[in-house]
């Protein structure tokens, strides 16, 4: 079996205890993509280099969605707790709880000491919980991947192996994202998990048109009253507003979208809604789902609406947005 087949074999068959192994596999694959390999040699990869990438992955999935990364909600994995602590310090230093992409955060400068401590703590966790366990599938070690002595600060991998990772990186990243999504489905009731995993791949966050949701919202609100102020929207096209701000969820979900005046939508900005508004949204969703079912409508947006009601996603996200 050639190296790339072994690497994919590990990704497809590793345990579901937590998502550590996916972050480890992704970090090493990214590192492979950053190099050039012309000589037949052994390449050193430091634990610190891996840790700096792992922080970014969990930052993205935590600050936007607070995704649970293991089967034990009471005791989250050490790396996740470390990243949450870093996020808390960052938000305290900046005075803002608004989610922000890693590359736009400047966290290494704003929280220099906390960031360096997080790197050290994650290096320790990687040494103890990931480095050697990654190679074990069903109690047997997959050989020919990399050389690592437990507690060392570096692992060593052949340049030919890194070249294969680089060549087949798109396939590898797809496999990692798919497996990561499968794991998260066991730990979370959040919609669109595959999209939320892919946030790691995106340097910028792209916004899409919300026009397609007008028909659904209009079934419950045909006279187009503004959800924010209660007045009828006249002489303008209603804005479609995220009740829980989009910047907190990074997702366009029917259960979180309402009609609003353009001015109300603009002035609301990224303010977290009140509990009264959340309660009204929950009631609106119940009514909207009932009316959509009466019209015998059934598609993915309605299924997501139904799931959001069943799992009380609005309240869960609203609470998490408040830190």
Secondary structure, DSSP 8 states (H G I E B T S, - for coil): --HHHHHHHHHHHS-SSBSHHHHHHHHHHHHHHT----S--EEEEEHHHHHHHHHHHHHHHHHHH----BS-SSS--HHHHHHHHHHHHHHHHHT------HHHH-HHHHTHHHHHHHHHHHHHHHHHHTTTGGGEETTEE--SS-B--TT-SEEEEEHHHHHHHHHTHHHHHHHHHHHHHHHHHHH---S-HHHHHGGGG-SS------GGGHHHHHHH-TT-B-TTT--B--SS--EEEESS-HHHH----GGGEEEE-HHHHHHHTT----HHHHHHHHHHHHHHHHHHHHTT--SHHHHHHHHHHHTTHHHHHHHHHT-
